[in-house]
Amino acid sequence: MVFLNLVLRSICSKEKTKVPRRPEPAHDIIQELPPKLTPTLPTSSIPPVSITTTPSITNI
């Protein structure tokens, strides 16, 4: 996520020279979304996946 933010910042910094009004609000929205989604996805999706793969392997 840090690398994505750096890439987005570099893109937005380039776009600011052309259109200063659009990249700023869009960049703020992008910053707000990942922190809310990332903590939810890893904690909820990773444990079930590891639990479901283990029984399926033992059943086979």
C-alpha positions in Angstrom: 0.0 0.0 0.0 2.9 2.4 0.7 4.2 1.9 -2.8 0.8 2.5 -4.3 0.5 5.7 -2.3 3.8 6.8 -3.6 2.8 6.1 -7.2 -0.5 7.9 -6.7 1.3 10.9 -5.2 3.7 11.0 -8.2 0.8 10.8 -10.6 -1.2 13.4 -8.8 1.8 15.7 -8.5 2.2 15.5 -12.3 -1.6 16.1 -12.8 -1.6 19.1 -10.4 0.4 21.1 -13.0 -2.3 20.4 -15.6 -5.5 20.3 -13.5 -4.9 21.4 -9.9 -8.6 21.1 -8.8 -9.3 17.4 -9.7 -6.3 15.5 -8.3 -6.5 17.0 -4.8 -10.0 15.8 -3.9 -9.5 12.5 -5.7 -6.2 12.0 -3.8 -8.0 12.7 -0.5 -10.7 10.1 -1.2 -8.0 7.5 -2.2 -6.2 8.1 1.1 -9.4 7.7 3.1 -10.5 4.4 1.5 -7.5 2.1 1.8 -7.0 2.5 5.6 -10.7 1.5 6.1 -10.6 -1.4 3.7 -7.1 -2.8 4.4 -7.5 -3.6 8.1 -10.9 -5.3 7.3 -9.7 -7.5 4.5 -6.5 -9.1 5.9 -8.0 -9.9 9.3 -11.3 -11.3 7.9 -10.2 -13.0 4.7 -6.8 -14.5 5.6 -7.7 -16.7 8.6 -10.8 -18.3 6.9 -8.7 -19.1 3.8 -6.0 -20.8 5.9 -8.7 -22.7 7.9 -10.6 -23.9 4.8 -7.6 -25.0 2.9 -6.3 -27.2 5.7 -9.5 -29.4 6.1 -9.8 -29.7 2.3 -6.2 -31.0 2.1 -6.8 -33.5 5.0 -10.1 -34.7 3.5 -8.4 -35.4 0.1 
